[in-house]
Every structure is written in structure tokens, then in C-alpha cells.
Amino acid sequence: MPTKGSHFTDVRSVIENLTPGYPVYCLRPKELERSAKLFLDNFPGRVLYAIKCNPNPLVLQTLYDAGIRHFDTASLVEIATIREMFADADTYYMHPVKSRASILSARQIYNVDHWVIDHESELDKLIDVVGAGDGQVVLVRIRTKSFGAAFELSDKFGAPTQAAASLLDKVAEAGFQPGLAFHVGSQVRNVEAFRDAIATVGQVLENANTHIHYLDVGGGFPVHYINEDIPAFMDFMDAIKESLATINLRGDCVIMCEPGRALVGSGASLITQVQLRKEDTLYLNDGIYHSMSEQRGGFQMPVRAHRLKGEMASETMDYTIFGPTCDSVDVLPYKLALPADINEGDWVEFGQMGAYSNSMATAFNGFFTETYVTVDEAPLLPDED
């Protein structure tokens, strides 16, 4: 198998050189750089990459080289990954619920000084483990309304408005630099989600007795999948900037965001191979237990078929797609339109696979995807409507 540093001009070259019988991630550094620049040039503050979305070292290094210096981390492993790769990067412990052991290690070993909470018990835990003050920042995460995100997060995290105001005052009284945070959900298709959440921030501030030093507007910025009608990137940026101007913030308040999907979603595709065809059913060497688990959430990626010898039929038909495991649940929730003559040995490339693919894969049944290459080719995107 190739090394992680293997580079090719395009996906076709990958297939010609490797003829892979195993799945291959094709990372696109130029696309990752483009996405990073888009956020760095247009967001009015710090851009934190949410590394849970794709923690591959090649991805992290590319984003760092493109100018990303702040990272949203939610576990001690993620914190260690960033600290060990980038000595001058900042990590933020953004999980509202943390073990005492991880808090202690994050502070003493990795010098973490930014924390998120959404309950008074978590504040007490922080004070008990690492002490108050000492230049540390504590952001209170607030609950937001639903605006049709693919995955709602306020069902699990976030304090209601009045409780958030009370908790914010307690953060300040304890000697921390206080801040607020929210997350409108993953893959948000409505810019009003950010307007409404920032308005809620304003309500919290009206009910609190302290100003905030930090405001984190979270992530949720969407990626273009098949059958997804999403606003333009700048619509989100404009909504955030306009809404921030309507609330009472300190002049030196640090504004932050924590994109994951929107930074890396288009930065990779996945090459799979057909292992068997049964009439209108294809068996691939990757599936929902591995790189495609998020497709159960309703996302449909663009695809294209590849064959080394001979042309493929221009006619298409719809296929049921099974993954490689012995589990019948390992099936995509939608059918794929692929060439009518596709067969065993041909390859199927899935686009928009940079987000929540390798990071969510298991090794169930002994199958796993571990090969990464880089390509210069433009990303495989859905056709424009």
C-alpha cells in the first residue's frame, strides 16, 4: 500500500497506479486551503477548527499551513494531538461535560485555559480541580431554537436563557473571564438560526450583571450535498456580522466560530471498489460501519464510476449499495444511479467525504480504511441544480 505522503494529479491516476482493492481517501490540499482562507478572510474573529470532524494529520497540517491556529477540542486525546503537532497553536476544551481527570491533565500537562460549561455543577468541578482565575476563560453554552439542522445539539447541551445569565454571573464572581457560546446544530440550512441565537445572547446579557470577554458562535455551516438547498457562505457571514452589531458587547470581546464540516467536507473523496454485483445490488468494500456512517443521517454524496479498461455504459440504473460486513444493516439508505454495466472490479468514487467519515469509522468485522493520498484535482461536487 502507498505511504500517507503519496501524491497524484487526479483520482484516475490513483486508480491507474494503485489498482486498489481497498478503500482510499483522496485528500485535496488546495480545496482545504481554499476553505480555510474563506473563513479566515470573512469571519470577524478567531476561526477554530473542530477536529472531531476529521483529525487526520494530513488534514490538520494543511489547515495549519493555511493559517488555522485555533482548534476546537472535546477530549484529552484531541488536545494532545494538537499540542504535539503544533507548539504555537491554541486548543479550547469545548465539551460542556468533562471528567475531573481530563480537566486536570488538560490544565497541568497541556496548559489549556479555555473551557465551556452549561451547568453550575460543571463550574464547581472546574473550580475544585484547577482553581479559579489565573487568566482562565469559561464560556457558558446557551440553548438555541431549532431551525432544521441535520443534527440538533441543543437537545443535549445548553442552558436556558435565565439559567445561562445566572451561571455567567457566577463565572465572573469566581474570577474567570466570562464568555458565552452556542451551537445551532450540524448542517444548518437557515441563516436565521444564527440571527436568533445571537438575539438570545443579547437576552442573556440583559439578564446578567457582567459583560463577556468571549463569544463563540459555534459551527453548523453547511456543505453542498445532493438534494440540499443551502444558502451561500457569505449569507451566513453577513447574518452573523449584522446580528452582532445589535447586541451589547464589549469593544474588545473576542468573537469565535468553530467550523468543522464546512472547512473539510469538500476536501476529500473516497474510492471504493465493487466486490460483487447481483442484478441491481452492488457490494462495496466500504460502508456505514466505516467511512459512510453519516449517510444514514440523510446525506447523499455525489458519485462517479471508474473503469481502467474500456468505456462504461452511458445508460444508468439505480443500485442498492451494501458495505463489506456480514451485517445486513450495512446498506446505504438510498439507491445510487451508476452505469448499467458496472461490475466487479470497477470503482465507485464518493465525493464530499472530508467530514465525519474517517473520524467516525469503526473496525467492525475486521474492515477499516487506512489509506490516504493527496490529489490536485478539483473536488467531486454535486451537479448544480
Residue, then its C-alpha position, 0 to 999 in steps of 0.5 A: m500500500p502507498t505511504k500517507g505522503s503519496h501524491f497524484t494529479d487526479v483520482r484516475s491516476v490513483i486508480e491507474n497506479l494503485t489498482p486498489g482493492y481497498p478503500v482510499y481517501c483522496l485528500r485535496p490540499k488546495e480545496l482545504e486551503r481554499s476553505a480555510k482562507l474563506f473563513l479566515d478572510n470573512f469571519p470577524g474573529r478567531v476561526l477554530y477548527a473542530i477536529k472531531c470532524n476529521p483529525n487526520p494529520l494530513v488534514l490538520q497540517t494543511l489547515y495549519d499551513a493555511g493559517i488555522r491556529h485555533f482548534d476546537t477540542a472535546s477530549l484529552v486525546e484531541i488536545a494532545t494531538i494538537r499540542e504535539m503537532f503544533a507548539d504555537a497553536d491554541t486548543y479550547y476544551m469545548h465539551p460542556v461535560k468533562s471528567r475531573a481527570s481530563i480537566l486536570s491533565a488538560r490544565q497541568i500537562y497541556n496548559v489549556d485555559h479555555w473551557v465551556i460549561d452549561h451547568e453550575s455543577e460543571l463550574d464547581k468541578l472546574i473550580d475544585v480541580v484547577g482553581a479559579g482565575d489565573g487568566q482562565v476563560v469559561l464560556v457558558r453554552i446557551r440553548t438555541k431554537s431549532f431551525g432544521a439542522a441535520f443534527e440538533l445539539s441543543d437537545k443535549f447541551g445548553a442552558p436556558t436563557q435565565a439559567a445561562a445569565s445566572l451561571l455567567d454571573k457566577v463565572a465572573e464572581a469566581g474570577f474567570q473571564p466570562g464568555l458565552a457560546f452556542h451551537v445551532g446544530s450540524q448542517v444548518r440550512n437557515v441563516e436565521a438560526f444564527r440571527d436568533a441565537i445571537a438575539t438570545v445572547g443579547q437576552v442573556l446579557e440583559n439578564a446578567n450583571t457582567h459583560i463577556h470577554y468571549l463569544d463563540v458562535g459555534g459551527g453548523f455551516p453547511v456543505h453542498y450535498i445532493n438534494e440540499d438547498i443551502p444558502a451561500f457562505m457569505d449569507f451566513m457571514d453577513a447574518i452573523k456580522e449584522s446580528l452582532a452589531t445589535i447586541n451589547l458587547r464589549g469593544d474588545c470581546v473576542i468573537m469565535c466560530e468553530p467550523g468543522r464540516a464546512l472547512v473539510g467536507s469538500g476536501a476529500s473523496l473516497i474510492t471504493q471498489v465493487q466486490l460483487r454485483k447481483e442484478d441491481t445490488l452492488y457490494l462495496n468494500d466500504g460502508i456505514y460501519h466505516s467511512m459512510s456512517e453519516q449517510r444514514g443521517g440523510f446525506q447523499m454524496p455525489v458519485r462517479a464510476h471508474r473503469l481502467k479498461g474500456e468505456m462504461a455504459s452511458e445508460t444508468m440504473d439505480y443500485t442498492i449499495f451494501g458495505p463489506t460486513c456480514d451485517s445486513v444493516d450495512v446498506l446505504p439508505y438510498k439507491l445510487a444511479l451508476p452505469a448499467d454495466i458496472n461490475e466487479g472490479d470497477w470503482v465507485e468514487f464518493g465525493q464530499m467525504g472530508a467530514y465525519s467519515n474517517s473520524m467516525a469509522t469503526a473496525f467492525n468485522g475486521f474492515f477499516t480504511e487506512t489509506y490516504v493520498t493527496v490529489d490536485e484535482a478539483p473536488l467531486l461536487p454535486d451537479e448544480d441544480 
